[in-house]
Amino acid sequence: MEGTTIDLLYAPKPISNVPGMSLTTLKITYEAGASTPPHRHGDAFVTAVVLSGSIRSRVNDEEVKIHQAGESWTEAPGAYHWESGNGSTTESASFIATFVAPSTQTDIMPYRPRLHLTSLSRRYSSTLSRPILGIRAEDPARRWERRVPLTPSAVSSLVGQGVKVLVQPSEKRVFPDQAYAKAGASITRSLSEASLIMGIKEIPAAALEGQKSYAFFSHTHKGQPYNLPLLQAMLDTSSSRFIDYELLTDSLGVRTTAFGWLAGFSGMSDGLSLFATKALASHGAATAFLTLPRPFMVEDIASLKRELKRVGKEIEENGTPKGMGPIVVAVAGKGRVGQGARAVLDELPTTWITASELKDVVESSDTDLRRIYACQLELSDYLTDTTGHPFDRDTYRKHPSQFVSEFDTKIAPFTTILLNGAFWQPGYPRMLSTSQLAGIQSSARPGRFLSVVDVSCDFGGGLEFVTSPTTIDDPVFQFDASTNSSHRDPGLPHTTQISSIEILPSQLPLDSSTHFSAAIMPYVASLLRDPASAEPNEEAKGLRRATIVEGGKLTEKFTGLYELLKKSERVERRRKVLLLGSGLVAGPAVKVISSRSNIDLIIASNAIESAEALAAPQAHATAVFLDAGDQAGLETLVKDADVVLSLLPAPLHVGVAKLCIKNGTSLVTASYVSPEMSELHESAKAAGVVLLNELGLDPGLDHCSAMRLIQEARDSGNEITSFVSFCGGLPTPSQSNGPLGYKFSWSPRGVLTAALNPANFRLSNSAITIPSSSLLSSSFPSVPILRGFALEGLPNRDSVKYLAEYGLPEDLPTILRGTLSLIPSSLPPRAPLPPFPSRPESPLDLLSTLLASQLAYAPDEPDAVLLHHELGTRNPKTGEDELFTSTLVQYGTPGSDSAMATTVGIPIALGALLILDGSLSAKGLVSPSSPEVWRPLLKSLEDHGVKLVEERNSGRGVLEVLEKQVQARK
């Protein structure tokens, strides 16, 4: 909107001889090169006349027109204005627009919401009884999703009508939280009050609640396998309604809230910029597109158009590299995506050709390299009727199976870049299969079929080899069809660069959000009305058409998805989980994984007897011998698995992770993330692999419970002032008669190595660091957090780094994570010494063996796990201190699973199931502090008998005791 001025010449007034209609006149002035986003003017009839300069305009499916001073045009009600802007980059331009619109229309200038014909509250005042609308913060894993369903201006309009608007805080939105607060919204993490919740992309199944209407792009209506779990979750949320923006249409079936044009515009400009790298790496050819910024690097569409014109001028002057031949772009799809792509190419010196001209353009020595060549494909250009009849669209729609694609011979050999925006659905022929691509790559001449920009993102669909999305920050991979493998090097011969970014419009978040907000606002008003208060209007009818699930059932139009859901259950492929290790905590993990009948579990261990004992009761579990040092044997097992659970010693996890990345297998561990593991994030992400670490008890459950407690405190409106957490695996008080007040329910070596780490924490604004040599002598002698337990505590590693992990303020006065042990009351009889080792061992291993012998649990002795968080807060209204606590006390069962095994083995197994179920959208290193992990994990843990008790009390809790102990040391 920069460079655009709108003046109100004639305020909205009723037309006396046309009841129900009003007249408005505006003057719009564009500075040089300025434009407005794509838009509609609702039900208004528009007539416009140019006062000065030239106006560039494209309405509906018409060609772009340049209107000079004195010329005029009209727009019918509901028309879509794809382009409106100054036709000159050097002089300003202006025009007058007169609108004849229904008096009830809320906004004739959707990208300038303050110009209202009338107040929405006048239209709906009798039916809006303080409705509550919630706007989601897009999931953290979708780092580049900056779009919003409603702009602050739209929110301001709703608030003015009496609607309460709740907005979840987000630091990445194109509009800051402050803008929504200024518009009258409440910034809060909890949307539980809202009756309507709006977002942009898929909402995780774990976040769905009953008694609500949801509106978002669910991508479930096509029944593609990857999103069937979300569809099932929608059905399971039986009292809610689910609306998919993608299905909102007018009475003629034309989509009304599509991002298609913006996806095509963003995808084409992004594709050209990314193609430049491929051309340079694979052909040593520097094109003018090397200097074209990617869409997210500019402010808006107008800025991007200026950059495209600059690049186009360079091409006109210097041409494109001769060694590659002419740059030819094929655009598949003539809908909004195709139109958006065409708008980009029209900013360049582009010559539009037909498919029949492709071969001549590429092979002719007279082809002008100072031009870009583009072809917008028809289906008939590459689809052939196997019965021998000419292509007929109606026949194709009725009998798609009798058609085959010849794209690999007619189009691909003469194309440099393919932008795919074509519609595809199961049962229709693919545009290009993987085997066809292999043939193209093996025989392609220089500069041909170097890049594919798949805007459609129908994974495994029209382009068989595009099976997963890329991201804005990692936008491409190089695909070798002959080996069905992906690579990073753009210079690799016989590869095609693939871009399959699902959220292309989010690269232009300002234009996208403004456009979408204007389009969706009439539907919002309809959703917030009482359905019984009036006859359904056009918006209500459109919402009915776009509703996929309501009341736990598929709506009539989508009942065919039931069969896909049943088929998915019937043919669900078997999954394979590899468990490395069969030690003290493996039992519960084996039981949880084996509870799924479609999972085969391999338990690999050098203690084959214990592995066989774990596998024996399970129908689909197998024990195999494995020495962790046998890299070849380990890789064979990793390669065949979908997910690896590693209970090996922590130093071995990095090696396992590297094998997982190499073989495309995800990994779950209960160990801390080491610096070496952190370095694997990018390579894991590129491989589409999840590395889910720190998913045991501590770390693990402590992260998950902390995140829920922090969210609850924030939802209360209180200011967080401290975070103190202690955790320990302990004997029960009656069994604590050991020299250390401690017994081992897990590896003694793990306990000892943990004590080799220094501690760093903050207590009441005092930064405290304890070297590892002094750690065991620097305990808190009393940690009174639970009656019946005489506890002492040690600070645990670096507490301060968890400020960022938990989203807490960097200047929080107190952050302390500690480890608990019981204060011993007496000494037990000494147990016999273990056998002397037959081979040399380190002092650490010798001590571990001794402790395992002397401080082991007897078969009839239960252990316990205690996890306790205290979150100090201050009530901003009363100034009083309020304490939010979360406590887990878990007891083991003698002769069965220990408490430690339960609280480590169950979380790690549930993490594996989250990965297998496709619940984690993020790849690379994933933390339990991610909502995609902790929300479903805590819910599932309760089903397995692990429950945290949360309370809210007054006071400062154990912090006061700890402060006195630290002060006493001084």
Secondary structure as UniProt FT lines:
FT   TURN            2..3
FT   STRAND          4..14
FT   TURN            16..17
FT   TURN            19..20
FT   STRAND          21..30
FT   TURN            32..33
FT   STRAND          35..36
FT   STRAND          39..40
FT   TURN            42..43
FT   STRAND          45..52
FT   STRAND          54..59
FT   TURN            60..61
FT   STRAND          65..68
FT   TURN            69..70
FT   STRAND          72..75
FT   TURN            77..78
FT   STRAND          80..86
FT   STRAND          93..102
FT   TURN            103..104
FT   TURN            110..111
FT   TURN            113..114
FT   HELIX           120..124
FT   TURN            125..127
FT   STRAND          132..135
FT   TURN            140..141
FT   TURN            143..144
FT   HELIX           152..160
FT   TURN            161..162
FT   STRAND          164..167
FT   HELIX           177..182
FT   TURN            183..184
FT   STRAND          186..187
FT   TURN            192..193
FT   STRAND          196..198
FT   HELIX           205..207
FT   STRAND          213..216
FT   TURN            221..222
FT   HELIX           225..227
FT   HELIX           228..236
FT   TURN            238..239
FT   STRAND          241..244
FT   HELIX           245..247
FT   TURN            251..252
FT   HELIX           260..283
FT   HELIX           288..291
FT   HELIX           295..297
FT   HELIX           301..318
FT   HELIX           322..324
FT   STRAND          328..332
FT   HELIX           336..345
FT   TURN            346..347
FT   STRAND          350..352
FT   HELIX           355..357
FT   HELIX           358..363
FT   TURN            365..366
FT   TURN            369..370
FT   STRAND          372..377
FT   HELIX           379..381
FT   STRAND          383..385
FT   TURN            386..387
FT   HELIX           393..398
FT   HELIX           400..402
FT   STRAND          403..405
FT   HELIX           407..410
FT   HELIX           412..414
FT   STRAND          417..420
FT   TURN            426..427
FT   HELIX           434..443
FT   TURN            446..447
FT   STRAND          451..454
FT   TURN            459..460
FT   TURN            464..465
FT   STRAND          476..480
FT   TURN            481..484
FT   STRAND          485..487
FT   TURN            490..491
FT   TURN            493..494
FT   STRAND          496..499
FT   TURN            502..503
FT   HELIX           504..507
FT   HELIX           509..528
FT   HELIX           531..533
FT   HELIX           538..546
FT   STRAND          547..550
FT   TURN            551..552
FT   STRAND          553..554
FT   HELIX           556..558
FT   TURN            559..560
FT   HELIX           561..570
FT   STRAND          575..580
FT   TURN            584..585
FT   HELIX           586..594
FT   TURN            597..598
FT   STRAND          599..605
FT   HELIX           608..615
FT   TURN            616..617
FT   TURN            619..620
FT   STRAND          621..625
FT   TURN            628..629
FT   HELIX           631..639
FT   STRAND          643..646
FT   HELIX           650..652
FT   HELIX           653..663
FT   STRAND          666..669
FT   HELIX           675..678
FT   TURN            679..680
FT   HELIX           681..686
FT   TURN            687..688
FT   STRAND          690..692
FT   TURN            697..699
FT   HELIX           701..715
FT   TURN            716..717
FT   STRAND          719..731
FT   HELIX           733..735
FT   TURN            739..740
FT   HELIX           748..754
FT   TURN            755..756
FT   STRAND          759..763
FT   TURN            764..765
FT   STRAND          766..770
FT   HELIX           772..777
FT   TURN            787..788
FT   STRAND          791..795
FT   TURN            800..801
FT   HELIX           802..805
FT   TURN            806..807
FT   TURN            810..811
FT   STRAND          814..822
FT   HELIX           843..854
FT   TURN            859..860
FT   STRAND          863..874
FT   TURN            876..878
FT   STRAND          881..891
FT   TURN            894..895
FT   HELIX           899..916
FT   TURN            917..918
FT   STRAND          924..926
FT   TURN            928..929
FT   HELIX           931..943
FT   TURN            944..945
FT   STRAND          949..954
FT   TURN            957..958
FT   HELIX           959..969
//
